[in-house]
Amino acid sequence: MNSYSAAEATIDVAYTITSEGGSLVSYPTVVRWEDGDWKVVITETGAPIAPGPLSNLGGYIPWAGV
């Protein structure tokens, strides 16, 4: 979590891009609290923060959905 308030947060999510040989990417994602739930913020030009390369997953917390 990069930043947080009651109305908005920026969460840095790491992805592995398998089509590029397993490259790691940091993708800061802005979410906003609306109508009782967190919603991803997307502008007309796309996501408000561009992804960037990662050399390792140090500092990230593993998570898996069900």
N, CA, C and O of each residue as an XYZ file, in Angstrom:
264
protein
N       0.854     -1.159      0.000
C       0.000      0.000      0.000
C       0.905      1.229      0.000
O       1.671      1.449      0.938
N       0.808      2.014     -1.049
C       1.645      3.211     -1.161
C       1.058      4.407     -0.427
O       1.787      5.176      0.199
N      -0.258      4.563     -0.504
C      -0.931      5.660      0.201
C      -2.361      5.232      0.497
O      -2.913      4.356     -0.170
N      -2.957      5.869      1.515
C      -4.302      5.487      1.925
C      -4.997      6.646      2.618
O      -4.408      7.347      3.440
N      -6.252      6.829      2.269
C      -7.148      7.721      3.004
C      -8.498      7.018      3.046
O      -8.655      5.947      2.460
N      -9.458      7.598      3.721
C     -10.782      6.981      3.798
C     -11.475      6.943      2.435
O     -12.383      6.139      2.223
N     -11.048      7.811      1.507
C     -11.718      7.908      0.213
C     -10.940      7.295     -0.948
O     -11.536      6.924     -1.959
N      -9.587      7.179     -0.814
C      -8.791      6.724     -1.941
C      -7.503      6.063     -1.458
O      -6.961      6.428     -0.415
N      -7.020      5.091     -2.224
C      -5.770      4.404     -1.884
C      -5.010      4.078     -3.159
O      -5.602      3.920     -4.226
N      -3.692      3.980     -3.036
C      -2.855      3.504     -4.129
C      -2.186      2.226     -3.653
O      -1.433      2.224     -2.679
N      -2.477      1.138     -4.360
C      -1.971     -0.183     -4.002
C      -1.035     -0.631     -5.112
O      -1.423     -0.665     -6.280
N       0.202     -0.975     -4.749
C       1.191     -1.418     -5.730
C       1.093     -2.931     -5.870
O       1.415     -3.671     -4.941
N       0.649     -3.384     -7.032
C       0.458     -4.809     -7.292
C       1.571     -5.276     -8.238
O       1.860     -4.617     -9.236
N       2.190     -6.413     -7.917
C       3.231     -6.985     -8.773
C       2.631     -8.098     -9.624
O       1.878     -8.940     -9.133
N       2.977     -8.086    -10.906
C       2.507     -9.097    -11.848
C       3.704     -9.758    -12.518
O       4.762     -9.147    -12.668
N       3.526    -11.011    -12.917
C       4.490    -11.687    -13.762
C       3.901    -11.739    -15.166
O       2.802    -12.258    -15.364
N       4.623    -11.208    -16.129
C       4.150    -11.223    -17.513
C       4.750    -12.448    -18.190
O       5.919    -12.451    -18.575
N       3.941    -13.478    -18.328
C       4.437    -14.754    -18.866
C       4.781    -14.674    -20.348
O       5.644    -15.417    -20.815
N       4.126    -13.790    -21.098
C       4.410    -13.672    -22.527
C       5.781    -13.044    -22.778
O       6.286    -13.090    -23.900
N       6.382    -12.462    -21.746
C       7.710    -11.857    -21.881
C       8.741    -12.620    -21.060
O       9.679    -12.023    -20.531
N       8.571    -13.936    -20.950
C       9.546    -14.764    -20.267
C       9.529    -14.658    -18.756
O      10.531    -14.967    -18.111
N       8.438    -14.236    -18.183
C       8.325    -14.155    -16.734
C       8.814    -12.842    -16.158
O       9.251    -12.810    -15.007
N       8.756    -11.755    -16.915
C       9.172    -10.441    -16.426
C       8.262     -9.984    -15.299
O       7.047    -10.173    -15.355
N       8.861     -9.377    -14.268
C       8.086     -8.824    -13.153
C       7.786     -7.357    -13.403
O       8.641     -6.606    -13.873
N       6.557     -6.956    -13.083
C       6.121     -5.579    -13.291
C       5.419     -5.071    -12.039
O       4.609     -5.778    -11.440
N       5.735     -3.846    -11.652
C       5.046     -3.148    -10.574
C       3.937     -2.308    -11.205
O       4.183     -1.530    -12.126
N       2.715     -2.475    -10.700
C       1.583     -1.753    -11.275
C       0.807     -1.056    -10.167
O      -0.122     -1.637     -9.606
N       1.180      0.196     -9.842
C       0.426      0.940     -8.831
C      -1.004      1.161     -9.310
O      -1.227      1.684    -10.402
N      -1.965      0.762     -8.489
C      -3.375      0.835     -8.851
C      -4.103      1.764     -7.882
O      -4.054      1.570     -6.667
N      -4.770      2.763     -8.426
C      -5.534      3.706     -7.605
C      -6.954      3.170     -7.468
O      -7.595      2.827     -8.461
N      -7.439      3.102     -6.230
C      -8.821      2.692     -5.965
C      -9.520      3.780     -5.164
O      -8.893      4.477     -4.366
N     -10.812      3.919     -5.382
C     -11.603      4.958     -4.713
C     -12.821      4.305     -4.070
O     -13.441      3.425     -4.666
N     -13.165      4.733     -2.854
C     -14.332      4.219     -2.147
C     -15.577      4.883     -2.708
O     -15.750      6.096     -2.587
N     -16.457      4.076     -3.331
C     -17.703      4.585     -3.911
C     -18.816      3.583     -3.682
O     -18.630      2.386     -3.902
N     -19.945      4.049     -3.253
C     -21.136      3.216     -3.079
C     -20.865      1.969     -2.247
O     -21.373      0.892     -2.557
N     -20.063      2.112     -1.184
C     -19.825      1.012     -0.259
C     -18.816     -0.027     -0.697
O     -18.778     -1.124     -0.141
N     -17.975      0.304     -1.710
C     -16.975     -0.654     -2.175
C     -15.801      0.097     -2.796
O     -15.949      1.240     -3.228
N     -14.626     -0.554     -2.841
C     -13.455      0.022     -3.505
C     -13.566     -0.232     -5.005
O     -13.810     -1.360     -5.432
N     -13.387      0.820     -5.802
C     -13.463      0.723     -7.268
C     -12.134      1.190     -7.861
O     -11.566      2.187     -7.415
N     -11.641      0.467     -8.866
C     -10.416      0.847     -9.561
C     -10.671      2.121    -10.349
O     -11.692      2.241    -11.027
N      -9.748      3.076    -10.263
C      -9.871      4.346    -10.978
C      -9.232      4.203    -12.352
O      -8.042      3.910    -12.465
N     -10.029      4.410    -13.391
C      -9.559      4.392    -14.775
C      -9.989      5.711    -15.405
O     -11.152      6.104    -15.310
N      -9.041      6.394    -16.052
C      -9.368      7.639    -16.737
C      -9.566      7.364    -18.218
O      -9.391      6.231    -18.666
N      -9.927      8.385    -18.980
C     -10.116      8.211    -20.421
C      -8.821      7.805    -21.114
O      -8.856      7.185    -22.177
N      -7.683      8.147    -20.523
C      -6.391      7.795    -21.115
C      -5.823      6.517    -20.520
O      -4.684      6.158    -20.819
N      -6.587      5.823    -19.686
C      -6.138      4.574    -19.080
C      -5.896      4.734    -17.595
O      -6.459      5.619    -16.952
N      -5.056      3.870    -17.060
C      -4.742      3.919    -15.630
C      -3.951      5.193    -15.327
O      -3.151      5.634    -16.152
N      -4.171      5.795    -14.136
C      -3.499      7.054    -13.812
C      -1.999      6.917    -13.548
O      -1.282      7.917    -13.600
N      -1.503      5.705    -13.265
C      -0.079      5.493    -12.996
C       0.427      4.377    -13.901
O      -0.186      3.312    -13.974
N       1.534      4.611    -14.588
C       2.085      3.622    -15.516
C       2.840      2.523    -14.769
O       3.444      2.787    -13.730
N       2.812      1.287    -15.290
C       3.576      0.202    -14.683
C       5.073      0.393    -14.905
O       5.491      1.130    -15.798
N       5.874     -0.281    -14.080
C       7.324     -0.217    -14.216
C       7.944     -1.574    -13.922
O       7.316     -2.407    -13.270
N       9.170     -1.813    -14.394
C       9.813     -3.108    -14.194
C      10.232     -3.331    -12.741
O      10.529     -2.380    -12.017
N      10.253     -4.601    -12.324
C      10.714     -5.002    -10.992
C      11.845     -6.009    -11.167
O      11.820     -6.819    -12.093
N      12.834     -5.959    -10.281
C      13.911     -6.944    -10.348
C      13.641     -8.138     -9.433
O      14.173     -9.225     -9.656
N      12.803     -7.934     -8.389
C      12.440     -9.035     -7.487
C      11.173     -8.656     -6.734
O      10.662     -7.548     -6.897
N      10.667     -9.563     -5.915
C       9.421     -9.333     -5.178
C       9.661     -8.939     -3.721
O       8.756     -9.050     -2.895
N      10.863     -8.483     -3.402
C      11.160     -8.035     -2.039
C      10.224     -6.914     -1.618
O      10.060     -5.939     -2.351
N       9.609     -7.036     -0.452
C       8.693     -6.022      0.048
C       7.239     -6.241     -0.323
O       6.368     -5.524      0.169
N       6.956     -7.212     -1.176
C       5.574     -7.505     -1.563
C       5.029     -8.642     -0.718
O       5.787     -9.503     -0.271
N       3.734     -8.652     -0.497
C       3.060     -9.687      0.282
C       2.314    -10.606     -0.676
O       1.466    -10.132     -1.433
N       2.604    -11.919     -0.667
C       1.884    -12.840     -1.564
C       0.384    -12.843     -1.269
O      -0.032    -12.778     -0.112
N      -0.412    -12.918     -2.317
C      -1.867    -12.987     -2.199
C      -2.387    -13.836     -3.332
O      -1.858    -13.794     -4.442
N      -3.421    -14.607     -3.058
C      -4.054    -15.421     -4.089
C      -5.558    -15.388     -3.892
O      -6.046    -15.508     -2.768
N      -6.281    -15.229     -4.964
C      -7.743    -15.249     -4.904
C      -8.252    -16.680     -4.951
O      -7.525    -17.607     -5.308
N      -9.494    -16.833     -4.588
C     -10.092    -18.170     -4.593
C     -10.942    -18.314     -5.822
O     -11.546    -19.366     -6.035
